[in-house]
Amino acid sequence: KLRIGSEVEMPAYLKVSDTGMQLFGFQSNDERIFFQLLITVSGVGPKTAMHILSLGSLDNIQSAISRSDVAYLTAVQGIGKKTAERVVVELKSKVTSHKTHTTSQGDGTTLGEAIDGLVALGYSKDEARDAVHGIATDGKSTETILREALKHTQ
């Protein structure tokens, strides 16, 4: 939680148009990048993209798109079936390749589980990724990777 008057750094996106400027802030750089992907879809503006991001975790939203789960996306105010289908069609391959890229750094299952473990301990996803970055995963258990990552964070 943030205190009033405290300084904080966060990824942001500035939209400049004829009517003015809008600033959108995000919890992680991955959210900002996904937001920018969403607004490339015809019919999805910044406000709708923010509503999509509020559906749940970024992983859940990307999984829904990967599974072509149109019903998940139509839960967003302002998104009908056609727009949801367009989001799935235009972003499915991008979401799938992005997820593959993020888990392809070593053994995806053990590394991913270690990141999830750090997040469960209270670290942000970015902090967790930084902590496991550079750890050799070949043949190591999730617990071993997690221990090494925790040593890096102290």
N, CA and C atoms as an extended XYZ file, in Angstrom:
462
Properties=species:S:1:pos:R:3:atomname:S:1:resname:S:1:resid:I:1 pbc="F F F"
N         0.841       -1.187        0.000 N   LYS     1
C         0.000        0.000        0.000 CA  LYS     1
C         0.878        1.238        0.000 C   LYS     1
N         0.379        2.259       -0.637 N   LEU     2
C         1.119        3.513       -0.726 CA  LEU     2
C         0.585        4.516        0.284 C   LEU     2
N         1.482        5.336        0.759 N   ARG     3
C         1.081        6.412        1.665 CA  ARG     3
C         0.963        7.699        0.876 C   ARG     3
N         0.072        8.558        1.293 N   ILE     4
C        -0.083        9.854        0.643 CA  ILE     4
C         1.218       10.621        0.794 C   ILE     4
N         1.692       11.169       -0.301 N   GLY     5
C         2.923       11.936       -0.291 CA  GLY     5
C         4.173       11.124       -0.575 C   GLY     5
N         4.035        9.794       -0.622 N   SER     6
C         5.215        8.975       -0.898 CA  SER     6
C         5.496        8.945       -2.400 C   SER     6
N         6.766        8.771       -2.721 N   GLU     7
C         7.156        8.700       -4.126 CA  GLU     7
C         7.094        7.256       -4.586 C   GLU     7
N         6.697        7.084       -5.833 N   VAL     8
C         6.616        5.748       -6.400 CA  VAL     8
C         6.936        5.823       -7.890 C   VAL     8
N         7.581        4.788       -8.393 N   GLU     9
C         7.828        4.692       -9.827 CA  GLU     9
C         6.916        3.614      -10.377 C   GLU     9
N         6.303        3.904      -11.522 N   MET    10
C         5.452        2.905      -12.145 CA  MET    10
C         5.479        3.072      -13.655 C   MET    10
N         5.333        1.967      -14.368 N   PRO    11
C         5.248        2.070      -15.823 CA  PRO    11
C         3.992        2.850      -16.202 C   PRO    11
N         4.094        3.664      -17.225 N   ALA    12
C         2.958        4.489      -17.631 CA  ALA    12
C         2.870        4.563      -19.152 C   ALA    12
N         1.689        4.955      -19.615 N   TYR    13
C         1.444        5.162      -21.039 CA  TYR    13
C         0.747        6.516      -21.170 C   TYR    13
N         1.275        7.379      -22.010 N   LEU    14
C         0.693        8.701      -22.234 CA  LEU    14
C         0.018        8.714      -23.592 C   LEU    14
N        -1.286        9.003      -23.590 N   LYS    15
C        -2.034        9.106      -24.845 CA  LYS    15
C        -2.272       10.585      -25.114 C   LYS    15
N        -1.789       11.042      -26.249 N   VAL    16
C        -1.963       12.435      -26.645 CA  VAL    16
C        -2.911       12.463      -27.835 C   VAL    16
N        -3.955       13.284      -27.734 N   SER    17
C        -4.902       13.418      -28.844 CA  SER    17
C        -5.327       14.874      -28.963 C   SER    17
N        -6.189       15.156      -29.933 N   ASP    18
C        -6.688       16.514      -30.134 CA  ASP    18
C        -7.445       17.027      -28.915 C   ASP    18
N        -8.078       16.119      -28.190 N   THR    19
C        -8.892       16.515      -27.042 CA  THR    19
C        -8.099       16.658      -25.752 C   THR    19
N        -6.846       16.253      -25.751 N   GLY    20
C        -6.030       16.389      -24.547 CA  GLY    20
C        -5.109       15.206      -24.346 C   GLY    20
N        -4.611       15.102      -23.127 N   MET    21
C        -3.690       14.019      -22.784 CA  MET    21
C        -4.291       13.158      -21.682 C   MET    21
N        -4.004       11.867      -21.753 N   GLN    22
C        -4.431       10.934      -20.721 CA  GLN    22
C        -3.214       10.112      -20.309 C   GLN    22
N        -3.048        9.916      -19.004 N   LEU    23
C        -1.933        9.140      -18.482 CA  LEU    23
C        -2.488        7.891      -17.806 C   LEU    23
N        -1.979        6.733      -18.209 N   PHE    24
C        -2.414        5.463      -17.651 CA  PHE    24
C        -1.230        4.818      -16.945 C   PHE    24
N        -1.435        4.408      -15.684 N   GLY    25
C        -0.373        3.783      -14.900 CA  GLY    25
C        -0.619        2.298      -14.726 C   GLY    25
N         0.469        1.535      -14.548 N   PHE    26
C         0.374        0.080      -14.475 CA  PHE    26
C         1.211       -0.462      -13.328 C   PHE    26
N         0.832       -1.653      -12.859 N   GLN    27
C         1.569       -2.292      -11.774 CA  GLN    27
C         2.893       -2.871      -12.245 C   GLN    27
N         2.970       -3.246      -13.514 N   SER    28
C         4.208       -3.833      -14.031 CA  SER    28
C         4.416       -3.417      -15.480 C   SER    28
N         5.625       -3.572      -15.948 N   ASN    29
C         5.930       -3.262      -17.338 CA  ASN    29
C         5.217       -4.237      -18.274 C   ASN    29
N         5.041       -5.488      -17.835 N   ASP    30
C         4.301       -6.466      -18.638 CA  ASP    30
C         2.866       -6.008      -18.874 C   ASP    30
N         2.237       -5.426      -17.837 N   GLU    31
C         0.879       -4.898      -18.003 CA  GLU    31
C         0.858       -3.772      -19.027 C   GLU    31
N         1.841       -2.882      -18.959 N   ARG    32
C         1.902       -1.769      -19.912 CA  ARG    32
C         2.062       -2.286      -21.338 C   ARG    32
N         2.937       -3.253      -21.513 N   ILE    33
C         3.162       -3.826      -22.840 CA  ILE    33
C         1.883       -4.487      -23.359 C   ILE    33
N         1.193       -5.226      -22.490 N   PHE    34
C        -0.046       -5.883      -22.906 CA  PHE    34
C        -1.125       -4.848      -23.227 C   PHE    34
N        -1.189       -3.779      -22.440 N   PHE    35
C        -2.112       -2.674      -22.711 CA  PHE    35
C        -1.878       -2.130      -24.118 C   PHE    35
N        -0.604       -1.927      -24.462 N   GLN    36
C        -0.278       -1.402      -25.787 CA  GLN    36
C        -0.680       -2.386      -26.886 C   GLN    36
N        -0.595       -3.672      -26.616 N   LEU    37
C        -1.082       -4.668      -27.575 CA  LEU    37
C        -2.596       -4.567      -27.725 C   LEU    37
N        -3.289       -4.443      -26.593 N   LEU    38
C        -4.752       -4.377      -26.622 CA  LEU    38
C        -5.258       -3.202      -27.450 C   LEU    38
N        -4.633       -2.036      -27.298 N   ILE    39
C        -5.153       -0.860      -28.005 CA  ILE    39
C        -4.844       -0.883      -29.500 C   ILE    39
N        -4.075       -1.877      -29.962 N   THR    40
C        -3.870       -2.025      -31.409 CA  THR    40
C        -5.071       -2.702      -32.067 C   THR    40
N        -5.930       -3.317      -31.263 N   VAL    41
C        -7.105       -4.007      -31.790 CA  VAL    41
C        -8.194       -2.981      -32.085 C   VAL    41
N        -8.755       -3.052      -33.280 N   SER    42
C        -9.829       -2.141      -33.669 CA  SER    42
C       -11.012       -2.303      -32.711 C   SER    42
N       -11.497       -1.189      -32.186 N   GLY    43
C       -12.624       -1.219      -31.259 CA  GLY    43
C       -12.216       -1.245      -29.800 C   GLY    43
N       -10.918       -1.331      -29.535 N   VAL    44
C       -10.431       -1.336      -28.149 CA  VAL    44
C        -9.597       -0.082      -27.927 C   VAL    44
N       -10.152        0.835      -27.140 N   GLY    45
C        -9.429        2.048      -26.788 CA  GLY    45
C        -8.767        1.883      -25.433 C   GLY    45
N        -8.097        2.929      -24.974 N   PRO    46
C        -7.399        2.844      -23.683 CA  PRO    46
C        -8.305        2.498      -22.500 C   PRO    46
N        -9.489        3.092      -22.453 N   LYS    47
C       -10.376        2.809      -21.314 CA  LYS    47
C       -10.850        1.361      -21.332 C   LYS    47
N       -11.201        0.863      -22.511 N   THR    48
C       -11.616       -0.537      -22.625 CA  THR    48
C       -10.458       -1.464      -22.281 C   THR    48
N        -9.262       -1.122      -22.723 N   ALA    49
C        -8.083       -1.933      -22.405 CA  ALA    49
C        -7.868       -1.984      -20.893 C   ALA    49
N        -8.069       -0.863      -20.211 N   MET    50
C        -7.931       -0.849      -18.747 CA  MET    50
C        -9.001       -1.725      -18.096 C   MET    50
N       -10.219       -1.715      -18.657 N   HIS    51
C       -11.279       -2.587      -18.136 CA  HIS    51
C       -10.894       -4.058      -18.314 C   HIS    51
N       -10.291       -4.383      -19.455 N   ILE    52
C        -9.847       -5.762      -19.688 CA  ILE    52
C        -8.791       -6.143      -18.653 C   ILE    52
N        -7.846       -5.246      -18.395 N   LEU    53
C        -6.795       -5.530      -17.412 CA  LEU    53
C        -7.357       -5.706      -16.005 C   LEU    53
N        -8.523       -5.118      -15.740 N   SER    54
C        -9.112       -5.242      -14.403 CA  SER    54
C        -9.874       -6.558      -14.222 C   SER    54
N        -9.968       -7.367      -15.281 N   LEU    55
C       -10.671       -8.655      -15.192 CA  LEU    55
C       -10.009       -9.620      -14.218 C   LEU    55
N        -8.709       -9.564      -14.125 N   GLY    56
C        -7.976      -10.509      -13.287 CA  GLY    56
C        -6.491      -10.350      -13.525 C   GLY    56
N        -5.757      -11.382      -13.172 N   SER    57
C        -4.308      -11.312      -13.368 CA  SER    57
C        -3.982      -11.331      -14.858 C   SER    57
N        -2.832      -10.797      -15.189 N   LEU    58
C        -2.386      -10.761      -16.580 CA  LEU    58
C        -2.298      -12.175      -17.147 C   LEU    58
N        -1.828      -13.119      -16.338 N   ASP    59
C        -1.738      -14.513      -16.786 CA  ASP    59
C        -3.113      -15.079      -17.124 C   ASP    59
N        -4.119      -14.781      -16.296 N   ASN    60
C        -5.476      -15.275      -16.558 CA  ASN    60
C        -6.048      -14.684      -17.839 C   ASN    60
N        -5.828      -13.397      -18.045 N   ILE    61
C        -6.340      -12.737      -19.251 CA  ILE    61
C        -5.666      -13.323      -20.487 C   ILE    61
N        -4.350      -13.477      -20.428 N   GLN    62
C        -3.623      -14.033      -21.568 CA  GLN    62
C        -4.010      -15.485      -21.818 C   GLN    62
N        -4.257      -16.238      -20.764 N   SER    63
C        -4.703      -17.626      -20.925 CA  SER    63
C        -6.070      -17.681      -21.587 C   SER    63
N        -6.959      -16.773      -21.197 N   ALA    64
C        -8.291      -16.724      -21.814 CA  ALA    64
C        -8.175      -16.451      -23.310 C   ALA    64
N        -7.290      -15.547      -23.679 N   ILE    65
C        -7.088      -15.242      -25.096 CA  ILE    65
C        -6.481      -16.453      -25.802 C   ILE    65
N        -5.521      -17.111      -25.186 N   SER    66
C        -4.897      -18.307      -25.772 CA  SER    66
C        -5.912      -19.425      -25.989 C   SER    66
N        -6.889      -19.539      -25.068 N   ARG    67
C        -7.925      -20.573      -25.162 CA  ARG    67
C        -9.096      -20.149      -26.041 C   ARG    67
N        -9.036      -18.922      -26.582 N   SER    68
C       -10.139      -18.357      -27.375 CA  SER    68
C       -11.416      -18.255      -26.546 C   SER    68
N       -11.279      -17.897      -25.272 N   ASP    69
C       -12.411      -17.782      -24.352 CA  ASP    69
C       -13.066      -16.411      -24.510 C   ASP    69
N       -13.953      -16.315      -25.498 N   VAL    70
C       -14.636      -15.060      -25.805 CA  VAL    70
C       -15.532      -14.640      -24.641 C   VAL    70
N       -16.159      -15.610      -23.980 N   ALA    71
C       -17.063      -15.307      -22.866 CA  ALA    71
C       -16.337      -14.570      -21.742 C   ALA    71
N       -15.087      -14.922      -21.485 N   TYR    72
C       -14.295      -14.261      -20.445 CA  TYR    72
C       -14.160      -12.770      -20.757 C   TYR    72
N       -13.890      -12.461      -22.022 N   LEU    73
C       -13.677      -11.065      -22.420 CA  LEU    73
C       -14.973      -10.268      -22.489 C   LEU    73
N       -16.093      -10.927      -22.796 N   THR    74
C       -17.362      -10.193      -22.884 CA  THR    74
C       -17.875       -9.780      -21.510 C   THR    74
N       -17.218      -10.227      -20.447 N   ALA    75
C       -17.582       -9.781      -19.101 CA  ALA    75
C       -17.205       -8.316      -18.891 C   ALA    75
N       -16.374       -7.789      -19.775 N   VAL    76
C       -15.933       -6.396      -19.680 CA  VAL    76
C       -17.013       -5.478      -20.234 C   VAL    76
N       -17.309       -4.423      -19.483 N   GLN    77
C       -18.269       -3.431      -19.941 CA  GLN    77
C       -17.732       -2.778      -21.220 C   GLN    77
N       -18.554       -2.755      -22.253 N   GLY    78
C       -18.149       -2.128      -23.508 CA  GLY    78
C       -17.567       -3.088      -24.527 C   GLY    78
N       -17.460       -4.363      -24.175 N   ILE    79
C       -16.960       -5.347      -25.137 CA  ILE    79
C       -18.066       -6.336      -25.460 C   ILE    79
N       -18.449       -6.331      -26.722 N   GLY    80
C       -19.425       -7.301      -27.198 CA  GLY    80
C       -18.721       -8.518      -27.761 C   GLY    80
N       -19.525       -9.432      -28.280 N   LYS    81
C       -18.977      -10.680      -28.806 CA  LYS    81
C       -18.019      -10.428      -29.968 C   LYS    81
N       -18.377       -9.523      -30.875 N   LYS    82
C       -17.533       -9.275      -32.052 CA  LYS    82
C       -16.176       -8.690      -31.661 C   LYS    82
N       -16.181       -7.737      -30.746 N   THR    83
C       -14.911       -7.142      -30.306 CA  THR    83
C       -14.065       -8.176      -29.572 C   THR    83
N       -14.700       -8.983      -28.728 N   ALA    84
C       -13.977      -10.034      -28.001 CA  ALA    84
C       -13.356      -11.027      -28.985 C   ALA    84
N       -14.107      -11.392      -30.017 N   GLU    85
C       -13.570      -12.301      -31.036 CA  GLU    85
C       -12.391      -11.660      -31.765 C   GLU    85
N       -12.492      -10.355      -32.036 N   ARG    86
C       -11.404       -9.642      -32.706 CA  ARG    86
C       -10.145       -9.636      -31.829 C   ARG    86
N       -10.327       -9.411      -30.523 N   VAL    87
C        -9.191       -9.432      -29.586 CA  VAL    87
C        -8.513      -10.802      -29.634 C   VAL    87
N        -9.313      -11.860      -29.592 N   VAL    88
C        -8.763      -13.220      -29.619 CA  VAL    88
C        -8.019      -13.475      -30.925 C   VAL    88
N        -8.651      -13.141      -32.054 N   VAL    89
C        -8.036      -13.411      -33.359 CA  VAL    89
C        -6.730      -12.637      -33.530 C   VAL    89
N        -6.739      -11.353      -33.158 N   GLU    90
C        -5.565      -10.512      -33.395 CA  GLU    90
C        -4.436      -10.724      -32.389 C   GLU    90
N        -4.776      -11.161      -31.173 N   LEU    91
C        -3.741      -11.253      -30.137 CA  LEU    91
C        -3.348      -12.673      -29.741 C   LEU    91
N        -4.095      -13.669      -30.187 N   LYS    92
C        -3.820      -15.048      -29.754 CA  LYS    92
C        -2.377      -15.461      -30.033 C   LYS    92
N        -1.897      -15.243      -31.243 N   SER    93
C        -0.526      -15.659      -31.567 CA  SER    93
C         0.501      -14.817      -30.811 C   SER    93
N         0.200      -13.541      -30.608 N   LYS    94
C         1.132      -12.671      -29.884 CA  LYS    94
C         1.213      -13.059      -28.413 C   LYS    94
N         0.070      -13.375      -27.819 N   VAL    95
C         0.030      -13.774      -26.412 CA  VAL    95
C         0.734      -15.109      -26.237 C   VAL    95
N         0.488      -16.049      -27.136 N   THR    96
C         1.113      -17.364      -27.052 CA  THR    96
C         2.622      -17.255      -27.198 C   THR    96
N         3.092      -16.458      -28.158 N   SER    97
C         4.539      -16.315      -28.348 CA  SER    97
C         5.174      -15.575      -27.180 C   SER    97
N         4.467      -14.608      -26.594 N   HIS    98
C         4.991      -13.880      -25.431 CA  HIS    98
C         5.120      -14.813      -24.234 C   HIS    98
N         4.097      -15.656      -24.015 N   LYS    99
C         4.150      -16.588      -22.890 CA  LYS    99
C         5.266      -17.602      -23.091 C   LYS    99
N         5.463      -18.049      -24.321 N   THR   100
C         6.539      -18.983      -24.617 CA  THR   100
C         7.885      -18.327      -24.354 C   THR   100
N         8.028      -17.068      -24.747 N   HIS   101
C         9.286      -16.351      -24.556 CA  HIS   101
C         9.611      -16.188      -23.076 C   HIS   101
N         8.614      -15.857      -22.265 N   THR   102
C         8.884      -15.618      -20.848 CA  THR   102
C         9.194      -16.905      -20.109 C   THR   102
N         8.694      -18.053      -20.598 N   THR   103
C         8.997      -19.300      -19.908 CA  THR   103
C        10.150      -20.041      -20.545 C   THR   103
N        10.662      -19.559      -21.671 N   SER   104
C        11.725      -20.289      -22.353 CA  SER   104
C        13.105      -19.983      -21.790 C   SER   104
N        13.190      -19.165      -20.773 N   GLN   105
C        14.478      -18.867      -20.160 CA  GLN   105
C        14.790      -19.995      -19.185 C   GLN   105
N        15.355      -21.096      -19.693 N   GLY   106
C        15.630      -22.252      -18.852 CA  GLY   106
C        14.440      -23.184      -18.874 C   GLY   106
N        14.299      -23.996      -17.819 N   ASP   107
C        13.193      -24.933      -17.720 CA  ASP   107
C        11.961      -24.156      -17.288 C   ASP   107
N        11.006      -23.998      -18.182 N   GLY   108
C         9.834      -23.166      -17.940 CA  GLY   108
C         9.033      -23.563      -16.726 C   GLY   108
N         8.895      -24.873      -16.457 N   THR   109
C         8.058      -25.267      -15.340 CA  THR   109
C         8.709      -24.942      -14.007 C   THR   109
N         9.962      -25.319      -13.811 N   THR   110
C        10.597      -25.054      -12.516 CA  THR   110
C        10.847      -23.566      -12.319 C   THR   110
N        11.245      -22.889      -13.374 N   LEU   111
C        11.480      -21.451      -13.276 CA  LEU   111
C        10.169      -20.713      -13.003 C   LEU   111
N         9.123      -21.096      -13.723 N   GLY   112
C         7.809      -20.485      -13.518 CA  GLY   112
C         7.284      -20.735      -12.114 C   GLY   112
N         7.482      -21.959      -11.628 N   GLU   113
C         7.042      -22.282      -10.269 CA  GLU   113
C         7.831      -21.486       -9.234 C   GLU   113
N         9.113      -21.286       -9.477 N   ALA   114
C         9.934      -20.493       -8.554 CA  ALA   114
C         9.453      -19.044       -8.531 C   ALA   114
N         9.140      -18.505       -9.707 N   ILE   115
C         8.609      -17.137       -9.778 CA  ILE   115
C         7.287      -17.061       -9.031 C   ILE   115
N         6.393      -18.040       -9.261 N   ASP   116
C         5.111      -18.066       -8.552 CA  ASP   116
C         5.319      -18.156       -7.042 C   ASP   116
N         6.320      -18.935       -6.618 N   GLY   117
C         6.621      -19.050       -5.192 CA  GLY   117
C         7.056      -17.726       -4.594 C   GLY   117
N         7.898      -16.992       -5.313 N   LEU   118
C         8.343      -15.678       -4.830 CA  LEU   118
C         7.180      -14.693       -4.765 C   LEU   118
N         6.297      -14.752       -5.761 N   VAL   119
C         5.117      -13.876       -5.757 CA  VAL   119
C         4.241      -14.209       -4.551 C   VAL   119
N         4.086      -15.503       -4.261 N   ALA   120
C         3.296      -15.921       -3.096 CA  ALA   120
C         3.918      -15.429       -1.791 C   ALA   120
N         5.238      -15.229       -1.797 N   LEU   121
C         5.928      -14.715       -0.609 CA  LEU   121
C         5.857      -13.195       -0.500 C   LEU   121
N         5.234      -12.552       -1.495 N   GLY   122
C         5.046      -11.107       -1.412 CA  GLY   122
C         5.870      -10.278       -2.371 C   GLY   122
N         6.697      -10.916       -3.180 N   TYR   123
C         7.482      -10.174       -4.166 CA  TYR   123
C         6.608       -9.867       -5.379 C   TYR   123
N         6.895       -8.750       -6.053 N   SER   124
C         6.172       -8.451       -7.290 CA  SER   124
C         6.682       -9.397       -8.369 C   SER   124
N         5.917       -9.531       -9.460 N   LYS   125
C         6.351      -10.410      -10.559 CA  LYS   125
C         7.690       -9.961      -11.124 C   LYS   125
N         7.868       -8.636      -11.253 N   ASP   126
C         9.133       -8.118      -11.779 CA  ASP   126
C        10.297       -8.445      -10.842 C   ASP   126
N        10.092       -8.271       -9.526 N   GLU   127
C        11.139       -8.601       -8.552 CA  GLU   127
C        11.465      -10.095       -8.600 C   GLU   127
N        10.419      -10.917       -8.735 N   ALA   128
C        10.617      -12.366       -8.787 CA  ALA   128
C        11.405      -12.760      -10.029 C   ALA   128
N        11.060      -12.161      -11.173 N   ARG   129
C        11.790      -12.466      -12.411 CA  ARG   129
C        13.253      -12.043      -12.292 C   ARG   129
N        13.472      -10.857      -11.703 N   ASP   130
C        14.848      -10.384      -11.516 CA  ASP   130
C        15.637      -11.331      -10.609 C   ASP   130
N        14.976      -11.840       -9.569 N   ALA   131
C        15.651      -12.713       -8.606 CA  ALA   131
C        16.082      -14.039       -9.237 C   ALA   131
N        15.280      -14.577      -10.159 N   VAL   132
C        15.635      -15.868      -10.770 CA  VAL   132
C        16.473      -15.703      -12.032 C   VAL   132
N        16.570      -14.470      -12.522 N   HIS   133
C        17.341      -14.221      -13.740 CA  HIS   133
C        18.798      -14.623      -13.528 C   HIS   133
N        19.309      -15.416      -14.420 N   GLY   134
C        20.708      -15.819      -14.351 CA  GLY   134
C        20.974      -17.081      -13.550 C   GLY   134
N        19.944      -17.626      -12.907 N   ILE   135
C        20.131      -18.869      -12.160 CA  ILE   135
C        20.067      -20.030      -13.148 C   ILE   135
N        21.084      -20.860      -13.138 N   ALA   136
C        21.092      -22.044      -14.009 CA  ALA   136
C        20.058      -23.037      -13.495 C   ALA   136
N        19.130      -23.448      -14.372 N   THR   137
C        18.033      -24.311      -13.938 CA  THR   137
C        18.234      -25.774      -14.281 C   THR   137
N        19.261      -26.097      -15.025 N   ASP   138
C        19.453      -27.462      -15.514 CA  ASP   138
C        19.459      -28.494      -14.386 C   ASP   138
N        18.370      -29.270      -14.338 N   GLY   139
C        18.255      -30.356      -13.376 CA  GLY   139
C        17.920      -29.948      -11.956 C   GLY   139
N        17.762      -28.656      -11.695 N   LYS   140
C        17.483      -28.206      -10.330 CA  LYS   140
C        15.987      -28.270      -10.046 C   LYS   140
N        15.663      -28.549       -8.796 N   SER   141
C        14.263      -28.557       -8.383 CA  SER   141
C        13.794      -27.120       -8.173 C   SER   141
N        12.483      -26.966       -8.123 N   THR   142
C        11.901      -25.649       -7.870 CA  THR   142
C        12.398      -25.098       -6.536 C   THR   142
N        12.471      -25.962       -5.526 N   GLU   143
C        12.904      -25.531       -4.197 CA  GLU   143
C        14.329      -24.979       -4.223 C   GLU   143
N        15.209      -25.648       -4.966 N   THR   144
C        16.603      -25.204       -5.058 CA  THR   144
C        16.683      -23.841       -5.740 C   THR   144
N        15.947      -23.695       -6.825 N   ILE   145
C        15.929      -22.413       -7.544 CA  ILE   145
C        15.377      -21.326       -6.634 C   ILE   145
N        14.319      -21.650       -5.895 N   LEU   146
C        13.704      -20.688       -4.977 CA  LEU   146
C        14.694      -20.263       -3.895 C   LEU   146
N        15.433      -21.208       -3.322 N   ARG   147
C        16.436      -20.878       -2.304 CA  ARG   147
C        17.506      -19.945       -2.863 C   ARG   147
N        17.992      -20.270       -4.067 N   GLU   148
C        19.016      -19.429       -4.690 CA  GLU   148
C        18.474      -18.031       -4.976 C   GLU   148
N        17.239      -17.959       -5.440 N   ALA   149
C        16.631      -16.662       -5.740 CA  ALA   149
C        16.480      -15.833       -4.469 C   ALA   149
N        16.094      -16.476       -3.375 N   LEU   150
C        15.949      -15.759       -2.107 CA  LEU   150
C        17.292      -15.232       -1.613 C   LEU   150
N        18.363      -15.963       -1.867 N   LYS   151
C        19.696      -15.475       -1.498 CA  LYS   151
C        20.046      -14.220       -2.290 C   LYS   151
N        19.626      -14.178       -3.564 N   HIS   152
C        19.903      -13.015       -4.416 CA  HIS   152
C        19.136      -11.774       -3.959 C   HIS   152
N        17.983      -11.978       -3.323 N   THR   153
C        17.158      -10.831       -2.926 CA  THR   153
C        17.597      -10.218       -1.610 C   THR   153
N        18.436      -10.915       -0.856 N   GLN   154
C        18.833      -10.391        0.459 CA  GLN   154
C        20.055       -9.526        0.383 C   GLN   154
